């Protein structure tokens, strides 16, 4: 734990929505997405089956074994998305040939795995399925993110530096222009 660790022992379920805003996750980078998701994060086959769309650094991903995750990469995970755009983004989509120009093509594949962080965003049914998993593991969030989501649950109890307080009191002590980051863990029920 760091000195900026915040723990929500019994949070309101809506805290899961913080994962939509993009949270930083400590992980091994410079490795295939398949390895990152199953070995580093430890997602089960059932959890992996829920992920129908992966977008890495703004481009859809089809081949998880050939696509590398790098330090500061942005990874979005979702279940099925609506409409033709959702169909096009879906991994192994029947219309993937129409999106060749935007499909993830990768970068240097000859880097050694190392510790780093990626920005992870969860959407649609994947949000409900995986947000509790990642929040239990711990994610890095900005003061702005804490303030935004904490404003919906001001009476939730949190632990910070060995003390318990309610979210509203904790947030009142963070300056509005703070650039501070916090390691957030939450015990959301699944």
Secondary structure, DSSP 4 states (H G I P E B T S, - for coil): --TTEEEETT--GGGGGGGGG-EEEEEEESEEHHHIIIIIS---HHHHHH--EEEETTEE-S-TTT-EE-TT-EEEEES--SHHHHHHHSTT-TTGGGGTTTS-------PPPEEEEEEEEE-HHHHHHHHHHHHHH-EEEEHHHHHHHHTT-TT-EEEETTEEEEHHHHHHTS-TT---EEEEEE----
